[in-house]
Amino acid sequence: MNKIDILLATYNAESHISALLHSLQDQTFTEWSLIVHDDGSSDKTPAILERFASSDERITVLHDDKRFGSAQGNFMYLLTQSQAPFAIFCDDDDIWLEDKLQVLYENILQRDNTIPQAVWCNSYMYKPQTAEIGGSATLAILSSLRDTLFANCGVQGCAILFNAALRNVCLPAPEVVAMHDHLLTLAALTFGEMTYVPRHLMLYRRHADTVTGYTVGRRSEKVRGFFGAGKGVLDPLHFRAVRSFYEAHCEQMTPETDAVFQKFFAFEGRSRISNAFHVLTDGFSLFGHRSILIAKLLLRPLFPKKKP
């Protein structure tokens, strides 16, 4: 058995999948297995995958006729196929720098892998239309549960190397999963550890078809996005996913962690001023800043208003 499972979900990726696969084969760390599941591509993606698999025994393409219609469903299915001591998700449109796996693997080995562990890196923004490379895909470091619950996201999934103990927390999946990386981040910060490796180890491709939406590389653009018109503080799907995760795992939580979730759920139904006050008393923040969270709670409804 190889030491790391790379879990690759694909869909209509013929224009860029070869670049990704070559970058995986160029990794200095070679003890990996690539498990691929295509979600019904109508282009040449399946043929490209088969060509690579035929010449590299580490690559396995799953043939099961399953269709999910979402990256989240595809990735969660791939997670059930992983058996290696460590695993990492892989998007079909990124390019990995050659030492990505080696750096993350060496770092996770330094952690206590008897408990759930995740180590993660940053990545450069890559705009193929202009060949521009620079900035950072992640500008704020999620380091605690209190700093994550209001983020409406998790750490970028393809940046995280995680161990079997963390995989076991995520499976079976809760009834509601917003995204695979959101679940992984919640599980790590609830039951284990999440460690940031301050390195840029990947090119994060930005184009119109990117599943996760456009990610800006400048802090000023992110701040403007926080206060965009018509938005709520919490995304309803991510809120439901947090509650679903809690319901699935509350019996295994420590009293202290259980209390964090209960205080988070109590924000629903209170006034804006009361919620802003509770940020101060309960220790919540957003990307390391209480002031940003307080401002959002005062200026926005907790959830976006439903369109008529």
Phi, psi and chi 1 to 4 in degrees:
 res  aa     phi    psi   chi1   chi2   chi3   chi4
   1 MET       -  133.0  177.2 -173.9  -66.3      -
   2 ASN   -72.7  163.1  -77.9  -45.3      -      -
   3 LYS   -81.0  -27.0  -64.7  177.2 -179.9  177.8
   4 ILE  -130.3  130.7  -62.2  176.1      -      -
   5 ASP   -95.2  125.0  -78.1  -21.7      -      -
   6 ILE   -97.5  123.3  -56.0  172.3      -      -
   7 LEU  -107.5  106.0  -51.5  176.5      -      -
   8 LEU  -109.6  117.7  171.2   58.8      -      -
   9 ALA  -100.8  128.6      -      -      -      -
  10 THR  -124.6  152.8   61.7      -      -      -
  11 TYR  -163.8  118.6  179.7   71.7      -      -
  12 ASN    44.2   59.2  -75.6   -7.6      -      -
  13 ALA  -116.0   22.9      -      -      -      -
  14 GLU   -59.5  -27.5   68.5  174.4    6.9      -
  15 SER   -76.3  -17.4   65.5      -      -      -
  16 HIS  -138.3   -5.4   41.1 -102.6      -      -
  17 ILE   -66.1  -33.3 -171.1   65.7      -      -
  18 SER   -64.7  -39.8  -67.4      -      -      -
  19 ALA   -61.7  -42.1      -      -      -      -
  20 LEU   -61.8  -49.8  166.3   71.5      -      -
  21 LEU   -62.4  -38.9  -66.1  171.6      -      -
  22 HIS   -62.6  -38.2  -77.2  -55.8      -      -
  23 SER   -68.2  -30.1   76.1      -      -      -
  24 LEU   -70.8  -42.6  -59.9 -176.2      -      -
  25 GLN   -67.5  -21.5  -68.3  179.1  -40.2      -
  26 ASP   -87.8    1.7  -71.8  -18.4      -      -
  27 GLN   -62.0  138.7  -68.3  -66.6  -59.8      -
  28 THR   -69.4  -29.3   56.7      -      -      -
  29 PHE   -85.7  122.4 -177.5   91.9      -      -
  30 THR  -111.2   -6.4   59.7      -      -      -
  31 GLU   -88.6   64.6  -64.0  179.1   72.6      -
  32 TRP  -129.1  158.6   51.9  -98.1      -      -
  33 SER  -121.6  136.5  -62.2      -      -      -
  34 LEU  -105.1  120.6  176.3   63.1      -      -
  35 ILE  -109.8  119.8  -54.0  173.5      -      -
  36 VAL  -116.8  136.5 -171.0      -      -      -
  37 HIS  -131.7  120.2 -174.2  -95.5      -      -
  38 ASP   -91.3  139.6 -174.6   74.4      -      -
  39 ASP  -101.4   43.0 -157.2   27.0      -      -
  40 GLY    86.9   38.6      -      -      -      -
  41 SER   -58.4  143.4  -67.6      -      -      -
  42 SER  -103.6    3.0   57.4      -      -      -
  43 ASP  -106.7 -153.8   63.8    2.6      -      -
  44 LYS   -90.1   10.2  -62.8  178.8 -179.4  177.8
  45 THR   -54.7  -49.3  -60.6      -      -      -
  46 PRO   -58.1  -40.1  -26.0   36.6      -      -
  47 ALA   -65.7  -38.8      -      -      -      -
  48 ILE   -65.1  -42.8  -63.7  171.7      -      -
  49 LEU   -60.3  -44.1  -66.5  172.4      -      -
  50 GLU   -63.8  -36.9  -66.4  -61.6  -21.5      -
  51 ARG   -64.6  -43.4 -174.0  171.8   73.1 -113.2
  52 PHE   -67.2  -41.3  -85.8   85.2      -      -
  53 ALA   -64.5  -32.8      -      -      -      -
  54 SER   -69.3  -19.9   66.2      -      -      -
  55 SER  -112.5    0.7   60.7      -      -      -
  56 ASP  -141.2  108.3 -168.0  -27.0      -      -
  57 GLU   -68.3  -10.6   62.6 -178.6    5.9      -
  58 ARG   -78.2  -11.6  -63.0  173.1  -62.0  177.2
  59 ILE  -100.5  123.8  -59.8  175.9      -      -
  60 THR  -120.2  121.9  -60.4      -      -      -
  61 VAL  -100.0  121.1 -178.9      -      -      -
  62 LEU   -77.3  133.6  -58.5  178.6      -      -
  63 HIS  -121.3   99.5  -61.3   99.4      -      -
  64 ASP  -142.4    1.9   50.0   24.4      -      -
  65 ASP    62.1   15.9  -63.9  -37.4      -      -
  66 LYS   -77.4  139.4  -68.3 -177.9 -179.2  -67.4
  67 ARG  -131.9  131.5  -60.7  -68.8 -179.5  -93.1
  68 PHE  -113.7  -27.9  -59.9   98.4      -      -
  69 GLY    71.0   14.5      -      -      -      -
  70 SER  -158.8  149.3   69.9      -      -      -
  71 ALA   -65.0  -38.5      -      -      -      -
  72 GLN   -58.5  -48.3  172.9  -93.2  -36.0      -
  73 GLY   -64.7  -40.5      -      -      -      -
  74 ASN   -64.5  -45.9 -157.0   -0.7      -      -
  75 PHE   -65.8  -40.7  -84.4  120.0      -      -
  76 MET   -66.1  -34.2  -69.7  -53.3  -60.5      -
  77 TYR   -65.4  -44.2  172.6   64.8      -      -
  78 LEU   -59.3  -35.8  -80.9  162.0      -      -
  79 LEU   -60.4  -34.3 -169.7   62.1      -      -
  80 THR   -69.5  -16.3   68.4      -      -      -
  81 GLN   -92.4   -6.2  -53.4  -57.1  -57.5      -
  82 SER   -84.3  137.1  175.4      -      -      -
  83 GLN  -130.4   -7.5  -61.6  -66.3  -33.5      -
  84 ALA   -71.9  162.5      -      -      -      -
  85 PRO   -61.0  -27.2  -22.3   32.1      -      -
  86 PHE  -137.7  156.2  -57.5   97.2      -      -
  87 ALA  -148.6  159.6      -      -      -      -
  88 ILE  -150.3  137.6 -174.4  168.4      -      -
  89 PHE   -77.2  157.6  -68.5  116.3      -      -
  90 CYS  -143.5  122.7 -176.9      -      -      -
  91 ASP   -82.4  152.0  -66.8  -21.3      -      -
  92 ASP   -82.5   -1.0   62.9   20.0      -      -
  93 ASP  -121.1    8.0   54.3   -4.7      -      -
  94 ASP   -97.7  172.4  -62.6  -35.3      -      -
  95 ILE  -130.0  123.6  -61.7  174.1      -      -
  96 TRP   -90.0  133.8  -68.2   15.1      -      -
  97 LEU   -69.0  151.6  -57.8 -171.9      -      -
  98 GLU   -64.6  -21.1   63.0 -179.6    7.6      -
  99 ASP  -104.1   14.0   58.6  -14.7      -      -
 100 LYS   -57.9  -54.8  177.1 -178.7  175.9  179.1
 101 LEU   -64.2  -40.3  -75.1 -179.1      -      -
 102 GLN   -61.9  -46.3 -172.8   69.5   48.6      -
 103 VAL   -64.3  -46.6  170.7      -      -      -
 104 LEU   -66.4  -39.3  -67.0  178.5      -      -
 105 TYR   -64.7  -45.4 -178.7   70.0      -      -
 106 GLU   -62.2  -35.3  -70.5  174.8   -4.6      -
 107 ASN   -72.2  -41.2  -86.5  -89.4      -      -
 108 ILE   -70.6  -27.4 -156.3  167.8      -      -
 109 LEU   -66.0  -21.0  -72.6 -176.4      -      -
 110 GLN   -82.0   -7.5  -62.6  174.2   22.7      -
 111 ARG   -94.3  169.8  -45.1  -57.3  -60.3  176.6
 112 ASP   -83.5  100.3  175.3   10.0      -      -
 113 ASN   -87.5   15.0  -78.0  -73.3      -      -
 114 THR   -82.3  -10.8   63.5      -      -      -
 115 ILE  -120.3  164.4   65.6  172.0      -      -
 116 PRO   -59.2  129.0  -26.9   36.7      -      -
 117 GLN  -132.4  143.3  -69.3  -73.4   -8.7      -
 118 ALA  -140.5  133.4      -      -      -      -
 119 VAL  -121.7  144.1  -61.3      -      -      -
 120 TRP  -146.1  157.3   64.6  -78.7      -      -
 121 CYS  -123.2  174.6   63.2      -      -      -
 122 ASN   -97.6  177.4 -141.4  -44.0      -      -
 123 SER  -148.2  155.0   54.3      -      -      -
 124 TYR   -81.8  145.2  -65.2  110.2      -      -
 125 MET   -74.6  136.4  -54.1  -68.5  -70.5      -
 126 TYR  -130.1  119.1  170.2   46.6      -      -
 127 LYS  -109.4  101.0  -61.0  179.2 -178.5  178.8
 128 PRO   -63.1  -26.5   20.9  -32.0      -      -
 129 GLN   -63.3  -32.3  -59.8   90.3  -20.9      -
 130 THR  -116.7   -2.4   60.2      -      -      -
 131 ALA    61.6   23.8      -      -      -      -
 132 GLU   -81.0  130.1  179.3 -175.8  -10.3      -
 133 ILE  -127.8  127.8  -63.5  173.6      -      -
 134 GLY   167.1 -175.8      -      -      -      -
 135 GLY    67.2 -163.3      -      -      -      -
 136 SER  -140.4  136.8  -60.1      -      -      -
 137 ALA   -68.4  -30.4      -      -      -      -
 138 THR  -121.1  121.9  -58.3      -      -      -
 139 LEU  -105.5  -14.9  -61.6  178.5      -      -
 140 ALA  -128.5  137.8      -      -      -      -
 141 ILE   -97.5  116.5  -50.7  -55.4      -      -
 142 LEU   -79.6  117.8  -61.7  176.2      -      -
 143 SER  -123.3   -9.6   58.1      -      -      -
 144 SER  -149.8  163.2   69.9      -      -      -
 145 LEU   -63.4  -42.5 -172.5   59.2      -      -
 146 ARG   -63.1  -26.8  -80.1 -174.7  170.2   88.6
 147 ASP   -90.0   -1.4 -167.9   41.9      -      -
 148 THR  -112.6  -30.2  -59.3      -      -      -
 149 LEU   -62.3  -27.8  -69.5  171.4      -      -
 150 PHE   -94.7    3.7  -78.7   94.0      -      -
 151 ALA   -79.6  -17.6      -      -      -      -
 152 ASN    57.7   30.1  -64.4  -43.0      -      -
 153 CYS  -169.2  175.8   66.5      -      -      -
 154 GLY  -125.2 -178.3      -      -      -      -
 155 VAL   -64.3  143.3  170.4      -      -      -
 156 GLN   -50.5  119.9 -173.3 -178.9   11.9      -
 157 GLY   -57.6  -41.1      -      -      -      -
 158 CYS   -75.4    0.4   52.6      -      -      -
 159 ALA   -97.1   -6.3      -      -      -      -
 160 ILE  -107.0  122.4  -54.0  170.2      -      -
 161 LEU   -97.6  128.6 -178.8   68.3      -      -
 162 PHE  -133.1  159.5   54.2   96.6      -      -
 163 ASN   -97.4  174.6   65.2    5.2      -      -
 164 ALA   -63.8  -32.4      -      -      -      -
 165 ALA   -63.4  -38.1      -      -      -      -
 166 LEU   -72.8  -38.5 -176.4   51.7      -      -
 167 ARG   -58.2  -39.4  179.6  177.2   62.1 -142.5
 168 ASN   -67.6  -29.6  -68.8  -19.7      -      -
 169 VAL   -68.3  -36.3  174.1      -      -      -
 170 CYS   -78.6  -12.2  -64.8      -      -      -
 171 LEU  -122.6  139.1  -64.9  174.8      -      -
 172 PRO   -65.4  153.1   25.5  -34.2      -      -
 173 ALA   -67.4  146.4      -      -      -      -
 174 PRO   -59.2  164.8  -20.2   31.5      -      -
 175 GLU   -60.6  -37.2 -177.0  176.1  -10.7      -
 176 VAL  -116.9  124.0  179.3      -      -      -
 177 VAL  -127.1  120.5  175.7      -      -      -
 178 ALA   -72.1  -52.2      -      -      -      -
 179 MET  -152.6  156.5  -80.1  -63.3  -74.6      -
 180 HIS   -60.5  -39.4   56.2  -70.3      -      -
 181 ASP   -72.9  -30.6   44.0   14.4      -      -
 182 HIS   -63.4  -44.5 -178.7 -118.2      -      -
 183 LEU   -62.7  -45.1  172.4   61.0      -      -
 184 LEU   -61.4  -42.4 -160.4   63.9      -      -
 185 THR   -66.2  -45.0  -58.3      -      -      -
 186 LEU   -58.3  -45.6  -85.5  179.8      -      -
 187 ALA   -64.1  -42.2      -      -      -      -
 188 ALA   -65.4  -44.3      -      -      -      -
 189 LEU   -77.9  -17.4  -66.2  174.7      -      -
 190 THR   -86.1  -41.8  -61.1      -      -      -
 191 PHE  -118.7   -6.1  -66.9  107.8      -      -
 192 GLY  -149.0 -134.8      -      -      -      -
 193 GLU  -134.0  150.8  -62.4  175.2  -20.4      -
 194 MET  -133.4  119.2 -164.9  156.8 -159.6      -
 195 THR  -118.5  127.9  -55.5      -      -      -
 196 TYR   -87.8  129.3  176.5   56.6      -      -
 197 VAL  -101.1  112.4  178.3      -      -      -
 198 PRO   -76.1   66.3   28.1  -34.3      -      -
 199 ARG  -137.1  147.4  -68.5  -82.6  -56.5  -84.3
 200 HIS   -96.0  110.5  -70.3   62.3      -      -
 201 LEU  -121.2   16.8  -61.4  173.5      -      -
 202 MET  -160.1  153.3 -177.2  175.7   64.1      -
 203 LEU  -100.0  118.2  -56.2 -174.9      -      -
 204 TYR   -94.6  101.7 -174.4   38.3      -      -
 205 ARG   -70.7  132.0 -173.9 -172.5  -60.6 -100.7
 206 ARG  -115.5  119.9  -60.9  -74.0   73.8 -161.2
 207 HIS  -153.4  173.9   54.2   76.3      -      -
 208 ALA   -63.2  -26.2      -      -      -      -
 209 ASP   -96.0    5.9  -62.6  -33.6      -      -
 210 THR   -61.7  129.2  -57.3      -      -      -
 211 VAL   -63.9  -38.9  170.4      -      -      -
 212 THR   -81.9   -0.2   53.0      -      -      -
 213 GLY    85.9  166.9      -      -      -      -
 214 TYR   -71.7  133.3 -177.0   73.0      -      -
 215 THR  -114.2  122.8  -60.0      -      -      -
 216 VAL   -82.3  158.7  -61.5      -      -      -
 217 GLY  -109.6    4.1      -      -      -      -
 218 ARG  -119.7  138.9  -67.9 -172.2  -65.9  -87.3
 219 ARG   -61.6  -36.3 -170.6  176.7  -59.7  -85.0
 220 SER   -61.7  -37.5   60.2      -      -      -
 221 GLU   -69.1  -37.1  -66.0  177.0   45.8      -
 222 LYS   -66.1  -42.0  -75.2 -175.7  178.5  -72.2
 223 VAL   -62.3  -43.4  170.8      -      -      -
 224 ARG   -60.5  -36.5  -75.3 -162.4  -62.4  -88.8
 225 GLY   -65.5  -30.1      -      -      -      -
 226 PHE   -61.6  -31.0  -70.8  156.1      -      -
 227 PHE  -110.8   23.0  -59.4  101.4      -      -
 228 GLY   -63.0  148.2      -      -      -      -
 229 ALA   -65.8  144.8      -      -      -      -
 230 GLY    80.9    5.3      -      -      -      -
 231 LYS   -99.4  155.3  -65.3 -177.8  177.6  179.5
 232 GLY  -102.5  174.2      -      -      -      -
 233 VAL   -71.9  -40.7  177.1      -      -      -
 234 LEU  -115.4  137.5  -69.6  171.4      -      -
 235 ASP   -78.2  127.0  168.8   63.1      -      -
 236 PRO   -56.9  -39.1  -26.7   35.4      -      -
 237 LEU   -65.2  -44.1  175.0   58.5      -      -
 238 HIS   -66.8  -35.1  -77.3   81.1      -      -
 239 PHE   -63.7  -44.1 -176.6   79.2      -      -
 240 ARG   -63.8  -35.7  -66.6 -163.0  -56.6  -88.3
 241 ALA   -66.4  -39.2      -      -      -      -
 242 VAL   -63.7  -44.1  171.3      -      -      -
 243 ARG   -64.7  -39.7 -172.5  177.5  -68.0  -80.5
 244 SER   -64.7  -41.4 -176.2      -      -      -
 245 PHE   -61.6  -44.1  175.1   81.1      -      -
 246 TYR   -61.2  -46.5  172.4   78.2      -      -
 247 GLU   -62.3  -32.3  -68.1  171.9  -10.7      -
 248 ALA   -76.3  -24.6      -      -      -      -
 249 HIS  -128.3    3.5  -64.6  -72.1      -      -
 250 CYS   -61.1  -31.4   58.2      -      -      -
 251 GLU   -68.9  -20.6  -66.8 -177.0   -0.3      -
 252 GLN   -95.0   -4.5  -68.9   78.3   44.8      -
 253 MET   -81.2  151.9  -67.1  179.4 -174.5      -
 254 THR   -70.8  157.8   65.3      -      -      -
 255 PRO   -57.0  -35.8  -26.1   34.4      -      -
 256 GLU   -66.4  -43.6  -66.2   77.8   11.9      -
 257 THR   -69.3  -40.1  -59.5      -      -      -
 258 ASP   -57.6  -39.3 -174.5  -84.6      -      -
 259 ALA   -65.8  -34.9      -      -      -      -
 260 VAL   -61.5  -46.0  172.5      -      -      -
 261 PHE   -64.4  -43.1  -80.6   94.8      -      -
 262 GLN   -62.2  -40.1  -67.4  -68.5  -13.0      -
 263 LYS   -66.8  -35.6  -69.6  176.2 -179.9  178.3
 264 PHE   -64.5  -46.6  172.4   69.1      -      -
 265 PHE   -64.7  -25.6  -63.8  135.8      -      -
 266 ALA   -69.2  -14.8      -      -      -      -
 267 PHE   -64.0  -26.0  -81.0   81.9      -      -
 268 GLU   -70.9  125.1 -173.2  176.0   18.7      -
 269 GLY    96.8   -8.5      -      -      -      -
 270 ARG   -93.2  167.6  -70.9 -166.2  -56.6 -132.7
 271 SER   -74.3  164.3   70.0      -      -      -
 272 ARG   -62.9  -43.1  -63.4 -172.3 -173.3 -170.7
 273 ILE   -65.3  -42.6  -66.7  176.4      -      -
 274 SER   -62.0  -41.6  177.6      -      -      -
 275 ASN   -65.3  -40.2  -82.5  -20.6      -      -
 276 ALA   -62.0  -40.4      -      -      -      -
 277 PHE   -62.6  -40.5  172.5   77.4      -      -
 278 HIS   -71.4  -21.5  -81.2  -80.1      -      -
 279 VAL   -59.4  -41.8  169.4      -      -      -
 280 LEU   -69.9  -41.4  -64.4  172.6      -      -
 281 THR   -80.9  -28.9   59.5      -      -      -
 282 ASP  -102.4   -4.6  -64.7  -20.6      -      -
 283 GLY    82.5   17.4      -      -      -      -
 284 PHE   -80.5  155.4  -70.5   97.1      -      -
 285 SER  -152.0  176.8   59.5      -      -      -
 286 LEU  -134.2  114.5 -179.7   60.9      -      -
 287 PHE    53.1   39.0  -58.1  129.4      -      -
 288 GLY    85.7    2.9      -      -      -      -
 289 HIS  -127.2  117.4  -62.2  -79.7      -      -
 290 ARG   -69.9  -35.4  -70.9 -173.1 -178.6 -179.2
 291 SER   -62.5  -39.0   57.8      -      -      -
 292 ILE   -65.9  -42.5  -67.8  177.4      -      -
 293 LEU   -65.5  -42.9  179.7   55.4      -      -
 294 ILE   -61.1  -43.2  -70.5  172.0      -      -
 295 ALA   -61.8  -43.5      -      -      -      -
 296 LYS   -63.7  -41.4  -70.3 -177.6   70.8  173.4
 297 LEU   -66.5  -30.8  -74.3  165.8      -      -
 298 LEU   -80.2  -32.3  -70.9  172.4      -      -
 299 LEU   -95.7  -18.5  -64.9  172.5      -      -
 300 ARG  -124.7  157.5  -67.1 -173.0 -170.0  177.6
 301 PRO   -69.0  159.4   26.0  -34.0      -      -
 302 LEU   -62.9  -40.8 -169.5   65.3      -      -
 303 PHE  -120.4  150.0  -60.0  105.7      -      -
 304 PRO   -60.0  145.5    3.0   -1.6      -      -
 305 LYS   -69.6  138.5  -65.9 -179.1  179.4  179.2
 306 LYS   -70.1  136.4  -65.4 -178.3  179.3  179.7
 307 LYS   -72.8  141.3  -65.3 -179.3 -179.5 -179.2
 308 PRO   -67.3      -   20.9  -29.8      -      -
